[in-house]
């Protein structure tokens, strides 16, 4: 019984850490200058809508996503965030970046 209670407490303590990922702190502005980076992650209607917008398209994403799509070390982005607003330019696409584009730029709710 004691092990079950300790496990439950440990699980409850871990929840706030994961919930803090998208709270605004640690977000990086990613500029997307080439919409084709998202071709494999969005449908044709979404791509067409993005093509009608002026470039670059900007979204705010967690540091880990920005580091991945911009090809920049997460530590570098975190240090940049400490001195100013961290920004980078996407060099590749990802599902996570596409989901942020859909919710922030196209104002659509994410599908589950």
Secondary structure by P-SEA (a helix, b strand, c coil): caaaaaaaaaaaaaaaaaaaccccccbbbbbbcccccccccccaaaaaaaaaccccbbbbbcaaaaaaaacccaaaaaaaaaccbbbbbbccccaaaaaaaaaccccccccc
